[in-house]
């Protein structure tokens, strides 16, 4: 636990413990008068001085001798709650002598699944793989960061010439140089509701993305499938990664949202996004809410974690969901300050598809060229293959495909 970030009360919140402490609130949740325990704590409980968990330090420290090994020093009372929420809960430890033991403390938090780093005991799994020699210390530290915060920056060197070539290709795409390319206008969720557009000059003045530029540029494929990226994704997936979509932006802007809300895969939370900054910029910075990938899901119409699945199943009320979507997303992070990510040419940020993130709009005279790509394990498939005969191609041994151009042979 020595390299974990500082804790605040949000990190120490335990839903089961909160409901044990306050059975009246548990009744409200069962009656659907409030959404969940976290919603009550953030709106009322914190101000009322309610406890975020029901850890009894005297019991906890006496019962579990492993705590000293985890901490690297003799534990104090102040260590009990952080240890329980971070490690002990996932091991099936009890917070106090009267608490009921969870059936599976290591289970995934979301019914929609997730990566192995989403398991409640991910930190123990990372440490075990490190001790067994299956991970290097640098990779273990990055995996811990990803498990806790849902975002991590790749620090391995990048090819500056490849970055320049990719930036030029994105710029050329917005001149009409590639007649096969299609474009989407608007933020990701809204753009997923409309048909892609062919090139026209006025697209450069809007919040527009070029779809799957990896299909028309070998240089972009080389950047997106660079070993620095695919090696780490292989650790996250425990499988070879597959590139399933990409978008190029000259000046992106987006309200807070999760990628999983609009990007559908057969296992919806077994997917990650990687953003590649193609130039230095002080404008149009990306914002993220670290740890928000572990906050509750926001299912469309109460059933589907992705909009595409809600539409495919004919769920009622999608329109109403769209009108209050931003309100629901912002409510999850209302008490948390976002982290602004500095933009430097060559920066690569890997984010969880359930992480809440946004992008500030740059001024009209400025641009901030970026690429974002989405990947899944080799055995998972993007849901567009269920309606389009999308072919899987190879680049330096890595798989990639496209839902925008299912019949297009990859161009150089």
C-alpha positions as CSV (number, residue, x, y, z in Angstrom):
1,X,0.0,0.0,0.0
2,X,3.0,2.3,0.1
3,X,2.5,3.8,-3.4
4,X,-1.3,4.4,-3.1
5,X,-2.6,8.0,-3.5
6,X,-3.9,9.9,-0.5
7,X,-7.3,8.9,0.8
8,X,-10.3,11.1,1.3
9,X,-13.8,10.2,2.6
10,X,-14.9,9.1,-0.9
11,X,-12.1,6.5,-1.0
12,X,-13.1,5.3,2.5
13,X,-16.8,4.9,1.7
14,X,-18.2,1.4,2.0
15,X,-21.8,0.9,0.9
16,X,-22.5,-2.2,2.8
17,X,-21.0,-0.8,6.0
18,X,-23.0,2.5,5.6
19,X,-26.3,0.6,5.2
20,X,-25.4,-1.6,8.3
21,X,-24.8,1.5,10.3
22,X,-28.0,3.2,9.2
23,X,-30.8,0.7,8.5
24,X,-33.3,3.5,7.9
25,X,-31.3,4.6,4.9
26,X,-31.3,0.9,3.8
27,X,-35.1,1.0,3.8
28,X,-35.1,4.1,1.7
29,X,-32.9,2.4,-0.9
30,X,-35.1,-0.7,-0.9
31,X,-38.1,1.5,-1.4
32,X,-36.3,3.4,-4.2
33,X,-36.7,6.7,-2.4
34,X,-33.0,7.2,-2.9
35,X,-30.8,5.7,-5.6
36,X,-28.2,4.1,-3.4
37,X,-26.1,4.6,-0.3
38,X,-23.5,6.7,-2.0
39,X,-26.1,9.2,-3.3
40,X,-27.4,9.6,0.3
41,X,-23.9,10.1,1.7
42,X,-22.9,12.7,-0.8
43,X,-26.2,14.7,-0.6
44,X,-26.9,14.4,3.2
45,X,-24.8,11.9,5.2
46,X,-21.4,13.7,5.0
47,X,-22.9,17.0,6.2
48,X,-24.8,15.2,8.9
49,X,-21.5,13.7,10.2
50,X,-22.4,10.1,9.4
51,X,-19.6,7.6,9.1
52,X,-18.4,6.4,5.7
53,X,-17.9,2.8,6.9
54,X,-18.3,0.6,9.9
55,X,-14.7,-0.5,10.5
56,X,-13.8,-1.2,14.1
57,X,-10.0,-0.6,14.3
58,X,-9.5,-2.5,17.5
59,X,-11.1,-5.7,16.1
60,X,-9.7,-5.3,12.6
61,X,-6.1,-4.8,13.5
62,X,-6.2,-7.6,16.1
63,X,-7.8,-10.1,13.7
64,X,-5.6,-9.8,10.6
65,X,-1.8,-10.0,11.0
66,X,-1.2,-9.6,7.3
67,X,-1.9,-5.8,7.6
68,X,1.7,-5.1,8.8
69,X,3.2,-6.8,5.8
70,X,0.9,-4.9,3.4
71,X,1.7,-1.5,5.0
72,X,5.4,-2.1,5.5
73,X,5.2,-0.8,9.1
74,X,3.2,-1.6,12.3
75,X,-0.4,-0.4,11.8
76,X,-2.2,2.3,13.7
77,X,-5.9,2.8,14.2
78,X,-5.9,5.3,11.3
79,X,-4.7,2.5,8.9
80,X,-7.7,0.2,9.6
81,X,-10.3,1.8,7.4
82,X,-8.0,2.5,4.4
83,X,-6.8,-1.1,4.5
84,X,-10.3,-2.6,4.7
85,X,-11.6,-0.6,1.8
86,X,-8.6,-1.0,-0.4
87,X,-7.6,-4.7,0.4
88,X,-9.4,-6.3,3.2
89,X,-12.9,-6.1,1.9
90,X,-11.9,-7.9,-1.3
91,X,-10.2,-10.7,0.8
92,X,-13.4,-11.3,2.8
93,X,-12.1,-9.7,6.0
94,X,-14.7,-8.4,8.4
95,X,-14.9,-4.7,9.2
96,X,-16.1,-5.5,12.7
97,X,-17.0,-8.6,14.7
98,X,-20.7,-8.4,14.0
99,X,-20.7,-7.8,10.3
100,X,-22.0,-10.4,7.8
101,X,-19.3,-11.8,5.6
102,X,-19.7,-11.2,1.8
103,X,-20.4,-14.2,-0.4
104,X,-17.5,-13.2,-2.7
105,X,-15.6,-10.1,-1.6
106,X,-13.4,-10.3,-4.7
107,X,-16.3,-10.1,-7.2
108,X,-16.5,-7.5,-10.0
109,X,-18.5,-4.5,-8.9
110,X,-20.5,-4.2,-12.1
111,X,-23.1,-6.7,-13.4
112,X,-21.8,-5.8,-16.9
113,X,-18.4,-7.4,-16.1
114,X,-15.0,-5.8,-16.5
115,X,-11.3,-6.5,-16.8
116,X,-9.3,-8.4,-14.2
117,X,-8.1,-5.1,-12.8
118,X,-11.8,-4.4,-12.0
119,X,-12.0,-7.2,-9.5
120,X,-12.2,-6.0,-6.0
121,X,-8.9,-7.8,-5.1
122,X,-7.0,-6.4,-8.1
123,X,-4.2,-4.9,-5.9
124,X,-3.5,-8.4,-4.4
125,X,-3.5,-10.0,-7.9
126,X,-1.0,-7.4,-9.1
127,X,1.2,-7.9,-6.1
128,X,1.1,-11.7,-6.5
129,X,2.0,-11.5,-10.2
130,X,4.9,-9.2,-9.3
131,X,6.2,-11.7,-6.6
132,X,5.9,-14.6,-9.1
133,X,8.0,-12.7,-11.6
134,X,5.2,-12.3,-14.1
135,X,5.3,-8.5,-14.0
136,X,8.0,-5.9,-13.9
137,X,7.9,-3.3,-11.1
138,X,7.1,-0.5,-13.6
139,X,4.2,-2.5,-15.1
140,X,2.9,-3.4,-11.7
141,X,2.9,0.3,-10.7
142,X,1.0,1.2,-13.8
143,X,-1.5,-1.5,-13.3
144,X,-2.1,-0.3,-9.7
145,X,-2.7,3.2,-11.0
146,X,-5.1,1.9,-13.6
147,X,-7.0,-0.2,-11.1
148,X,-7.4,2.7,-8.7
149,X,-7.8,5.7,-10.9
150,X,-9.0,4.2,-14.3
151,X,-6.3,6.1,-16.2
152,X,-2.6,5.7,-16.7
153,X,0.0,7.4,-18.9
154,X,2.5,5.3,-21.0
155,X,6.0,6.5,-20.3
156,X,7.9,4.5,-22.9
157,X,9.6,6.6,-25.6
158,X,7.6,7.4,-28.7
159,X,8.6,7.9,-32.3
160,X,8.5,11.7,-32.9
161,X,8.4,11.3,-36.7
162,X,5.5,8.9,-36.4
163,X,3.6,11.5,-34.3
164,X,4.3,14.2,-36.9
165,X,3.1,11.9,-39.7
166,X,-0.1,11.1,-37.8
167,X,-0.8,14.7,-37.1
168,X,-0.4,15.6,-40.7
169,X,-2.7,12.7,-41.8
170,X,-5.5,14.0,-39.4
171,X,-5.1,17.5,-40.9
172,X,-5.2,16.1,-44.4
173,X,-8.4,14.2,-43.6
174,X,-10.1,17.5,-43.1
175,X,-9.1,18.8,-46.5
176,X,-11.0,16.1,-48.4
177,X,-7.8,14.3,-49.4
178,X,-9.2,10.9,-48.6
179,X,-12.5,10.5,-50.4
180,X,-13.3,7.2,-48.6
181,X,-13.4,8.7,-45.1
182,X,-16.5,9.4,-43.2
183,X,-17.1,11.9,-40.4
184,X,-19.2,12.2,-37.2
185,X,-20.4,15.5,-35.9
186,X,-21.0,16.2,-32.2
187,X,-20.0,14.5,-28.9
188,X,-19.6,10.7,-28.9
189,X,-23.1,9.8,-27.6
190,X,-24.9,12.3,-29.9
191,X,-22.7,11.3,-32.9
192,X,-23.6,7.7,-32.4
193,X,-27.2,8.5,-33.1
194,X,-26.6,10.0,-36.6
195,X,-25.4,8.6,-39.9
196,X,-21.7,9.3,-40.7
197,X,-21.2,12.1,-43.2
198,X,-18.9,12.3,-46.3
199,X,-16.4,15.1,-46.4
200,X,-17.6,18.7,-46.9
201,X,-15.7,21.9,-46.2
202,X,-17.9,23.2,-43.4
203,X,-17.0,20.2,-41.2
204,X,-13.8,21.9,-40.2
205,X,-15.8,24.6,-38.4
206,X,-17.7,22.0,-36.2
207,X,-16.9,19.6,-33.5
208,X,-16.2,16.8,-35.9
209,X,-14.2,13.6,-35.8
210,X,-12.9,11.6,-38.7
211,X,-13.9,7.9,-38.3
212,X,-11.4,5.1,-38.2
213,X,-8.4,6.9,-39.9
214,X,-6.4,3.7,-39.1
215,X,-8.0,2.2,-42.2
216,X,-6.5,4.7,-44.6
217,X,-3.0,5.3,-43.1
218,X,-0.4,2.7,-42.3
219,X,1.4,5.4,-40.3
220,X,-1.6,5.8,-38.0
221,X,-1.9,2.0,-37.7
222,X,1.7,1.9,-36.7
223,X,1.2,4.5,-34.0
224,X,-2.0,2.9,-32.6
225,X,-0.5,-0.6,-32.6
226,X,3.0,0.4,-31.4
227,X,4.5,-2.3,-29.0
228,X,4.5,0.3,-26.2
229,X,0.7,0.3,-26.4
230,X,0.0,-3.3,-27.3
231,X,2.4,-4.7,-24.6
232,X,0.6,-2.9,-21.8
233,X,-2.9,-3.7,-23.2
234,X,-1.8,-7.4,-23.3
235,X,-1.2,-7.2,-19.6
236,X,-4.6,-5.5,-19.0
237,X,-6.5,-8.0,-21.2
238,X,-4.5,-11.2,-20.4
239,X,-4.9,-11.6,-24.2
240,X,-3.7,-10.1,-27.4
241,X,-5.4,-6.7,-28.0
242,X,-7.6,-5.9,-31.0
243,X,-8.1,-2.4,-32.4
244,X,-11.8,-1.9,-33.1
245,X,-12.3,1.8,-33.7
246,X,-10.4,5.1,-33.9
247,X,-11.3,8.8,-34.3
248,X,-9.1,11.8,-35.3
249,X,-10.0,15.2,-33.9
250,X,-8.7,18.7,-35.0
251,X,-10.5,20.4,-32.0
252,X,-12.5,18.1,-29.9
253,X,-15.1,19.2,-27.3
254,X,-17.2,16.9,-25.2
255,X,-19.3,17.0,-22.0
256,X,-18.6,14.5,-19.2
257,X,-19.4,11.0,-20.2
258,X,-18.2,7.4,-20.3
259,X,-17.0,5.7,-23.5
260,X,-19.1,2.6,-22.7
261,X,-22.2,4.7,-23.0
262,X,-22.0,4.7,-26.8
263,X,-19.3,2.2,-27.8
264,X,-20.8,-1.4,-27.8
265,X,-18.7,-4.6,-27.4
266,X,-19.9,-8.1,-26.8
267,X,-18.4,-7.8,-23.3
268,X,-19.1,-4.1,-22.7
269,X,-16.6,-3.3,-20.0
270,X,-13.7,-5.4,-21.6
271,X,-12.5,-2.5,-23.7
272,X,-10.2,0.5,-23.1
273,X,-9.5,3.8,-24.9
274,X,-6.1,5.2,-25.7
275,X,-5.7,8.9,-26.5
276,X,-2.7,10.1,-28.4
277,X,-1.8,13.8,-28.2
278,X,-0.4,14.9,-31.6
279,X,0.8,18.4,-30.6
280,X,1.6,20.6,-27.6
281,X,-1.4,22.7,-26.6
282,X,-2.6,24.9,-23.7
283,X,-6.2,24.8,-25.0
284,X,-8.9,22.2,-25.3
285,X,-7.5,20.1,-22.5
286,X,-9.0,16.7,-21.5
287,X,-10.5,16.4,-18.0
288,X,-10.9,13.1,-16.1
289,X,-12.4,12.2,-12.7
290,X,-10.0,9.6,-11.3
291,X,-11.7,6.6,-9.8
292,X,-15.0,7.3,-11.4
293,X,-14.8,4.0,-13.3
294,X,-15.6,2.4,-9.9
295,X,-18.7,4.5,-9.3
296,X,-22.2,3.0,-10.1
297,X,-23.2,2.2,-13.6
298,X,-25.7,4.4,-15.4
299,X,-27.7,1.9,-17.5
300,X,-29.9,3.2,-20.3
301,X,-33.5,2.5,-19.5
302,X,-32.4,0.7,-16.4
303,X,-31.1,-2.4,-18.4
304,X,-28.3,-1.6,-20.8
305,X,-24.9,-0.1,-20.2
306,X,-24.6,1.0,-23.8
307,X,-26.9,3.1,-25.9
308,X,-26.6,0.8,-28.9
309,X,-27.8,-2.2,-26.9
310,X,-30.8,-0.2,-25.6
311,X,-31.7,0.8,-29.1
312,X,-31.2,-2.8,-30.5
313,X,-33.5,-4.3,-27.9
314,X,-36.2,-1.7,-28.5
315,X,-36.1,-0.3,-25.0
316,X,-38.7,2.3,-24.2
317,X,-37.7,5.8,-23.0
318,X,-34.3,6.2,-24.8
319,X,-35.3,9.8,-25.7
320,X,-36.0,10.7,-22.1
321,X,-32.7,9.2,-21.1
322,X,-30.9,11.3,-23.6
323,X,-32.4,14.6,-22.2
324,X,-31.2,13.9,-18.6
325,X,-28.0,12.0,-19.4
326,X,-25.6,14.8,-18.6
327,X,-27.4,15.5,-15.4
328,X,-27.0,11.9,-14.3
329,X,-23.4,11.7,-15.2
330,X,-22.5,15.0,-13.4
331,X,-24.4,13.8,-10.3
332,X,-21.9,11.0,-9.9
333,X,-19.0,13.3,-9.6
334,X,-20.6,16.4,-8.2
335,X,-18.2,16.7,-5.2
336,X,-15.1,15.7,-7.1
337,X,-12.7,18.1,-8.9
338,X,-11.6,16.8,-12.3
339,X,-7.9,16.4,-13.2
340,X,-6.8,18.3,-16.3
341,X,-4.4,16.5,-18.4
342,X,-1.6,18.5,-20.0
343,X,-1.3,18.1,-23.7
344,X,2.2,17.3,-25.0
345,X,3.0,15.8,-28.4
346,X,3.5,12.0,-28.0
347,X,1.5,11.7,-24.7
348,X,-0.5,8.4,-24.6
349,X,-3.2,8.0,-22.0
350,X,-5.0,4.7,-21.4
351,X,-8.4,5.1,-19.8
352,X,-11.1,2.7,-18.6
353,X,-14.3,2.8,-20.7
354,X,-16.3,3.4,-17.5
355,X,-14.1,6.4,-16.6
356,X,-16.0,9.8,-16.7
357,X,-14.0,12.2,-18.8
358,X,-14.6,15.4,-20.9
359,X,-12.8,17.8,-23.2
360,X,-12.8,21.5,-22.9
361,X,-13.4,23.3,-26.3
362,X,-10.4,25.2,-27.6
363,X,-10.9,28.7,-28.9
364,X,-12.2,29.1,-32.5
365,X,-8.8,30.0,-33.8
366,X,-6.9,27.1,-32.1
367,X,-6.7,23.4,-32.8
368,X,-5.6,20.4,-30.7
369,X,-5.1,17.4,-32.9
370,X,-5.6,14.1,-31.1
371,X,-6.3,10.5,-32.0
372,X,-8.4,8.2,-29.8
373,X,-8.5,4.5,-30.4
374,X,-10.5,1.7,-28.7
375,X,-9.3,-1.8,-28.1
376,X,-10.7,-5.1,-26.7
377,X,-9.2,-8.6,-26.0
378,X,-8.8,-10.8,-29.1
379,X,-11.8,-13.0,-28.1
380,X,-14.2,-10.1,-27.6
381,X,-15.9,-8.5,-30.6
382,X,-17.3,-5.0,-31.3
383,X,-21.1,-5.3,-31.7
384,X,-21.1,-3.7,-35.2
385,X,-19.9,-7.2,-36.5
386,X,-23.5,-8.4,-35.7
387,X,-24.9,-6.1,-38.4
388,X,-22.0,-5.6,-40.8
389,X,-19.7,-8.1,-42.4
390,X,-16.6,-6.4,-40.9
391,X,-13.4,-8.1,-41.7
392,X,-10.4,-8.5,-39.3
393,X,-7.1,-7.4,-40.7
394,X,-3.5,-7.7,-39.4
395,X,-0.7,-5.1,-38.8
396,X,2.6,-6.4,-37.5
397,X,0.8,-9.4,-36.0
398,X,-2.0,-7.3,-34.4
399,X,-5.7,-7.5,-35.3
400,X,-7.7,-4.5,-36.3
401,X,-11.2,-3.9,-37.9
402,X,-13.6,-1.1,-38.6
403,X,-17.4,-0.6,-38.4
404,X,-17.3,2.5,-40.5
405,X,-15.7,0.8,-43.5
406,X,-16.5,-2.9,-43.3
407,X,-15.7,-3.5,-47.0
408,X,-12.6,-1.3,-47.3
409,X,-9.2,-2.9,-47.7
410,X,-6.7,-1.1,-45.5
411,X,-4.9,1.7,-47.4
412,X,-1.3,2.8,-46.9
